[in-house]
Structure formats: C-alpha cells, structure tokens
Amino acid sequence: MPQQIRALERGAAVVVATPGRALDHIRRKTLALDSVQIVVLDEADEMLDMGFAEDLEAILQGTPPEKQTALFSATMPARILAIAERHLQDPARVTIAREQSVPGTMPRVRQLAYIVGRAHKVAALGRVLDMENPSSAIVFCRTRLEVESLVDTLNAHGFRAEALHGGMQQRQRDRVMNDVRGGKADLLVATDVAARGLDIEHVSHVVNYDVPSAPEAYVHRIGRTGRAGRAGTAITLAEPREHRLLRTIEQFTKQKIEVAAVPTVADLRARRLEVVAGSIRERLLAGDLDDVRVVIESLTDEFDIMDIAAAAIKLVHAAASGDGNEADIPAIPPMPRGQPAGDSAERGSGRQPHSSARKRQPARSRHTGSDGSKENVRLYIGAGRRAGVRPGDLVGAITGEANVAARDVGAIEIADRFSLVEVPDSIADEVIAALSASAIRGKKVAVRRDR
C-alpha cells in the first residue's frame, strides 16, 4: 500500500486495479476520479460472480458522467446488461462471432465428457490424462479442499501436479506459476477464482473434474485452451446425475459435447506402446548407440534380432506400466438425447427415484459399478488434517502395508479428525488388518468400515 500511494502521488496516466483495492484508495483519497476520461471493466461477469457488484457501482458513481466506458465480458447475463444500462450512454454493442467450423473439419477446441461414478473419478482422470498426454493442462475443481486432495493423490500416482487456490499467499502462487511455466509441473489443479488472470502461454488441455454448475463458468474454463489459433481439448468428468448439467451447457454454448467411453485397460496399454515406440524412434535419430551395440551383437549369436527388439520393448513397456494390475472402470451408458434429465440421472446412478409412498433409505457408503462387477466400500481412518494426514499418506500406507495397487484406491476425503477412503469390498478386510497393525504419520489409528 505505501508503494502504491507514492506511485499515485507522482501521477499516473493509467491505473489498473481490482475493485476492492481501487475502492480502498478512493476512500483514502489517494485515487482521484474527477478527471478520469476512460473506464474499462474487464471480465465484468467474473467480477460480479466474485461479489464485486457493490464495489463496481461505488467506483462508477465517483467518475465523471462524460467519460467513455468500455465493458468486456465473455458472457452477457442480465445483471451485466443492468449495469450497462445504468452507466453507459448510448452504447454500441460489439459481439465477437463464435468461430464456425468448416464442414468436414474438427472444431479448434475439442469438447469431450466422460460419464463416471464418483468412486472411479480419480482413476478415470489418471487414465484420461495418460491417453491424452497433455503438454500443459489445467484441472478445475470446485473447492480448495478438493484441489489439495486431488494434487496429493495425483502426485502419489506419479503425476507432477501443483495446486492453486484462494488460500495461498502471493509468493506461493508465484512459485507455482514459475514451476508451471518452467515445465517442472505438468498439471495445474485450481479453483475458478484462483485461475483468473493466469498468464500461461499455451494450455493444451482443460479438465473439469466436476461439471460447473453455471454454463458461464464452463465458457470461462474452456476458454483457456485453443487460444491464438492453436487447437485445444476440453474434458469434463461427469457423474451420472450430472447429465442435465451437460445438456444445459450444450444449450447455452450451442456446441455439442461428445460423450466418450472411459479408456479401457487395452486402450491404455496400446497408448503406452505408442509412447514407447515414439521414444525409441527419437533415440534412434539421436544416435550415439555404440556403447550398447556389443550387447545386441552378443545376443544375436543366440536369438533372432526381431525377438531381441521385441523383448527390449516389452521390458520398457512393463517399466512404464507399473505393476500392470489395472482393472477396467465400470461403463455407464450415456443418457439418450431428449430423455428427461431427472429421470435419466436417477437411472444412470443406479438410484431409485423418491416418492411419497416409499420410505427413503439411509445413505450407504457403498458404490457399485453399473455392471455390478466391482463394489467399493468406504473405510473410516481415525486421523485427519489435524494429524497432518494427506491423501498421499493414505495411498502410500494402503499400497505399502496391504500390498494393494495404487489404482485400486478410490475416492479419498480428509476431515479434521478422520479420513474416509474407498477400496474394493473384496480386499477391505485385508486393508483394515494391515493398517490397524501399522502407523500413519507415526501413530496407530483406528481403522474400520464406515458406518
């Protein structure tokens, strides 16, 4: 603040400010508006969503009536039009037309959605990221807690992810952004508020870990990819009950969201082989293989050279695939278009619609795939945030002590005093026994099935 006051006292032709800070200076009388000639409101709809409506009104009322006002907004809801009517005189409305795809060509931003049960969302996200192999991606979550939990889980599964949310200090944000721009992080997991105004040269993929509740938020999120003439991909993970939100977004954007099947284990293995082949091709072009030729020459005395190459590729592929214990994620059939959203959402999630003649059953902690092939149960672990527990600790304890593959660990929720973890029902008792006999963050904790 003192630096800003001194800069304003020296005089400025242009002042760029957030509404709250501008209003603070106005009240301190360190920012005078009586000679302002141009006022620009950028990201107007976003600022209103953040609760700055009253601040904006107060700032605009303090400016001269003869000023020129320019208002920029990705969407034009009624509350934006109301501000325009109050503060703009005889305004000209400029609309940038939505880019039209040439018949027979793909749109610049490819929009996909995967319908997946909540218990399998983390596994589905990892699988989709493996298939897409983004050069730079932003994963959007609704809450700060979900951001931190997802980052820990992704890092525990071998990704390089960084968190960005409103609870971070500026120096933390700067460090995260430097890591992203410098290629030290592949994924940026962020909330909507924290991701506003990010300066990233190119984002190849945007992932909605949750379907945005407002179509305007979806427009802002996916607008971060496919910029400056580049192609981009927008991916949404939708739970069965969120079908109707996808339809609402399609109606709002007048663009189709393709509903795709979650990649299978076979798809994933084929993709990994492609990556291995690409890496080998690059290595061959780089040359400098003389130090290993002697190994090949010694093996050719005993084996066919094609078999030697195949064995080498198989070893590399096995190393890249981890323990190879992947299981297919239960498929959920997409909702037929035109079907009532509420009805389909109930059927897609495997729930019975409520009625006055039927007594509502208590919630259960068990999740079943639509094909009934694999049930997950939720385990209660008697340690949470106050004990310093993070998702990586739980994944590490389960995989290390119970000899369970990391991809079999489902949704993780961490509260202040306890945690909830989903695991397949078939191995739940083994996990309970293993964790009960070990320590988490150096302490013995109670572990049982969640009631």
Rosetta blueprint (number, residue, H / E / L):
1 M L
2 P H
3 Q H
4 Q H
5 I H
6 R H
7 A H
8 L H
9 E H
10 R H
11 G L
12 A L
13 A L
14 V L
15 V L
16 V L
17 A L
18 T L
19 P H
20 G H
21 R H
22 A H
23 L H
24 D H
25 H H
26 I H
27 R H
28 R H
29 K L
30 T L
31 L L
32 A L
33 L L
34 D L
35 S L
36 V L
37 Q L
38 I E
39 V E
40 V E
41 L E
42 D L
43 E L
44 A H
45 D H
46 E H
47 M H
48 L H
49 D H
50 M L
51 G L
52 F L
53 A H
54 E H
55 D H
56 L H
57 E H
58 A H
59 I H
60 L H
61 Q H
62 G L
63 T L
64 P L
65 P L
66 E L
67 K L
68 Q E
69 T E
70 A E
71 L E
72 F L
73 S L
74 A L
75 T L
76 M L
77 P L
78 A H
79 R H
80 I H
81 L H
82 A H
83 I H
84 A H
85 E H
86 R H
87 H H
88 L L
89 Q L
90 D L
91 P L
92 A L
93 R L
94 V L
95 T L
96 I L
97 A L
98 R L
99 E L
100 Q L
101 S L
102 V L
103 P L
104 G L
105 T L
106 M L
107 P L
108 R L
109 V E
110 R E
111 Q E
112 L E
113 A E
114 Y E
115 I E
116 V L
117 G L
118 R H
119 A H
120 H H
121 K H
122 V H
123 A H
124 A H
125 L H
126 G H
127 R H
128 V H
129 L H
130 D H
131 M H
132 E H
133 N L
134 P L
135 S L
136 S L
137 A E
138 I E
139 V E
140 F E
141 C L
142 R L
143 T L
144 R H
145 L H
146 E H
147 V H
148 E H
149 S H
150 L H
151 V H
152 D H
153 T H
154 L H
155 N H
156 A H
157 H L
158 G L
159 F L
160 R L
161 A E
162 E E
163 A E
164 L E
165 H L
166 G L
167 G L
168 M L
169 Q L
170 Q H
171 R H
172 Q H
173 R H
174 D H
175 R H
176 V H
177 M H
178 N H
179 D H
180 V H
181 R H
182 G L
183 G L
184 K L
185 A L
186 D L
187 L E
188 L E
189 V E
190 A E
191 T L
192 D L
193 V L
194 A L
195 A L
196 R L
197 G L
198 L L
199 D L
200 I L
201 E L
202 H L
203 V L
204 S L
205 H E
206 V E
207 V E
208 N E
209 Y L
210 D L
211 V L
212 P L
213 S L
214 A L
215 P H
216 E H
217 A H
218 Y H
219 V H
220 H H
221 R H
222 I H
223 G L
224 R L
225 T L
226 G L
227 R L
228 A L
229 G L
230 R L
231 A L
232 G E
233 T E
234 A E
235 I E
236 T E
237 L E
238 A E
239 E L
240 P H
241 R H
242 E H
243 H H
244 R H
245 L H
246 L H
247 R H
248 T H
249 I H
250 E H
251 Q H
252 F H
253 T H
254 K L
255 Q L
256 K L
257 I L
258 E E
259 V E
260 A E
261 A L
262 V L
263 P L
264 T L
265 V H
266 A H
267 D H
268 L H
269 R H
270 A H
271 R H
272 R H
273 L H
274 E H
275 V H
276 V H
277 A H
278 G H
279 S H
280 I H
281 R H
282 E H
283 R H
284 L H
285 L H
286 A H
287 G L
288 D L
289 L L
290 D H
291 D H
292 V H
293 R H
294 V H
295 V H
296 I H
297 E H
298 S H
299 L H
300 T H
301 D L
302 E L
303 F L
304 D L
305 I H
306 M H
307 D H
308 I H
309 A H
310 A H
311 A H
312 A H
313 I H
314 K H
315 L H
316 V H
317 H H
318 A H
319 A H
320 A H
321 S L
322 G L
323 D L
324 G L
325 N L
326 E L
327 A L
328 D L
329 I L
330 P L
331 A L
332 I L
333 P L
334 P L
335 M L
336 P L
337 R L
338 G L
339 Q L
340 P L
341 A H
342 G H
343 D H
344 S H
345 A H
346 E H
347 R H
348 G H
349 S L
350 G L
351 R L
352 Q L
353 P L
354 H L
355 S L
356 S L
357 A L
358 R L
359 K L
360 R L
361 Q L
362 P L
363 A L
364 R L
365 S L
366 R L
367 H E
368 T E
369 G L
370 S L
371 D L
372 G L
373 S L
374 K L
375 E E
376 N E
377 V E
378 R E
379 L E
380 Y E
381 I E
382 G L
383 A L
384 G L
385 R H
386 R H
387 A H
388 G L
389 V L
390 R L
391 P H
392 G H
393 D H
394 L H
395 V H
396 G H
397 A H
398 I H
399 T H
400 G H
401 E H
402 A L
403 N L
404 V L
405 A L
406 A H
407 R H
408 D H
409 V L
410 G L
411 A L
412 I E
413 E E
414 I E
415 A L
416 D L
417 R L
418 F L
419 S E
420 L E
421 V E
422 E E
423 V E
424 P E
425 D H
426 S H
427 I H
428 A H
429 D H
430 E H
431 V H
432 I H
433 A H
434 A H
435 L H
436 S H
437 A L
438 S L
439 A L
440 I E
441 R L
442 G L
443 K E
444 K L
445 V L
446 A L
447 V E
448 R E
449 R E
450 D L
451 R L
